[in-house]
């Protein structure tokens, strides 16, 4: 990601609720926050109603990432590439933002 609406200007750091501009520091915080949230779901899965549909997926994304990003649980409105440490700097393949809802409808 670089210079998109989800990043700080002239950077590939996601705009976040902590105003962290250091990519490595934000990645560490994201790992910590999401790990705690996942453990919380493991202990109390009823925190998110299991409907196994698009709204369920949105609720999971919102639950995991809202502490970090105010757009958590919302569909993107631009394409992105996010390098991932666990993928040796590569990125997962993301759907074109215009196709997300249609692809999810097909999946579910």
N, C-alpha and C positions, 0 to 999 in steps of 0.2 A: 504494500500500500504506500502510496506517496502522493502528496498534494491533493488527496481527495477530501471530500467534505467531512469524513470521519477522522481525519488526521490533523494534527497541528500544522500550521503553514510551513512549507518547505521541509517537511519531515515525514517519516513513515511511522510515527508514534500516534497511536489512537488517542483521540481526545477522551479524557477520562475524568471521573468525579474527584480525583485527588490532584488534578493538574500536574501530573508527573510527565515530564518531557523526556526523561531518560528511558529508552526502550528496554534495556536490561532490567532496570528497577521495576518498571511496569510489568514486565513478564514475570518477575519473581512474585510481585504482589498478586497478580492474576492467578498464578499457580496456587498460592496460599489460600486466597479467598475461595476459589472454586473447589479446592480440596475440602475445605471446611464445609462448604455448602453440600458437596456430594456426601460427605459423612453424615451431615444432618438428614439428608434424604434416606440414607441407609438406615438410620436409627428411627426416623419417623417419615416413612414414604407417603403417608396421608397428607403431608404438607402440600402436595400437588395431586389433585384429583386425576386418577388414571383413566382417561377417556380414550387414549390411543388414537388420537386424531390430530389435525393441525393445531387446534387450540391447546392440546396437551403439550405438543412440541414447543409451541410459543411460551407456554407457562414454564416449562423447564428452562428454556433459554433465559427468560426474564428472571427466574429464581436464581440461576447460577451467576448471571452477569450484571444484574441491576446495581449492585453495590459499586461496581466499577464504571459502568457505561450507562448513560441515561437513555440510550436507544435500545437497550436490551429488550428482547421480546417483540421487536418491530421488524418488518421486512425492510431490507436495504433498498435504497433507490439509486444506487450506482454499483458498478462492478468493483471487485476488490481482489487483491492478492495479499495474503498475510503470511510472511515467512514464519515458519515454526521450528523451534529448536529441535523438537523431537523428530522432525523430518529433515534434519541437517540443513536447515535454512530454506527448504522447499516449502511449498504450500499445498494444502488440500485443494482439490478441484471444486470450486464453487460454481453454482448455477448462475447463469446470466440473471441479473436482478429482475429483468422483465418476465422471466420464466419461473421464478421461485414458487409462486402460489400454484401455478398450473402443474408443475412437477410434483409438488406436495400432494395435490389432489389426485394425481395419478398414483402416487405411492400409497396413499391411504385409501 
